Amino acid sequence: MKDERVLLLRRDGHLWGVVHDAVRTVTRGRDGYRIWLRRRDLAADDVLGVIENMHVWPAGGALTRFWGEKARGLAVHESTPLVVVDPDSPPAIFGSDAATETSDGHDDQPSH
């Protein structure tokens, strides 16, 4: 178990987390939020905030056996279990993809 700063978010009615150190910026649009990570971005319906010192347990055999996605670990927030996603390989539910590039080849992500 490791204590980490975790950004909590909601997607399709479920609570998720992403390690705050991986987050570059968060933007809000008409359709929800976009969380920009180092190399990828996530779509979220809501952003709940950052939890300091959240206990994150490694994703064990039970999770990896029944869920084919990579995960950073598991955590619990106010009695609700959640998956802390792998920021380099987030689940498809987030509509994540490699950072889009503009036609001039520059990264289309917002800057700090």
GILIN-V877428 format. One record per backbone hydrogen bond with DSSP energy under -0.5 kcal/mol. NH is the residue of the N-H (numbers start at 0). CO is the residue of the C=O. Records with the same first field share a line. If there is no record, write none. Layout:
BEGIN
NH=CO  CO
END
This chain:
BEGIN
1=55
3=53
5=3  50
6=17
7=5  48
8=15
9=45
10=13
13=10
15=8
16=82
17=6
19=4
21=18
22=19
23=35
24=35
26=33
28=31
31=28
32=43
33=26
34=41
35=24  33
36=34  39
37=21
40=96
41=34
42=93
43=32
44=9
45=9
47=7
48=7
50=5
51=49
53=3  50
55=1  53
56=54  73
59=57
63=59
64=60
65=61
66=62
71=83
72=83
73=56
74=81
76=79
79=76
80=78
81=74
82=14
83=72
84=16  82
85=69
86=84
88=85
93=90
94=91
95=90
98=38
101=105
104=101
107=99
END
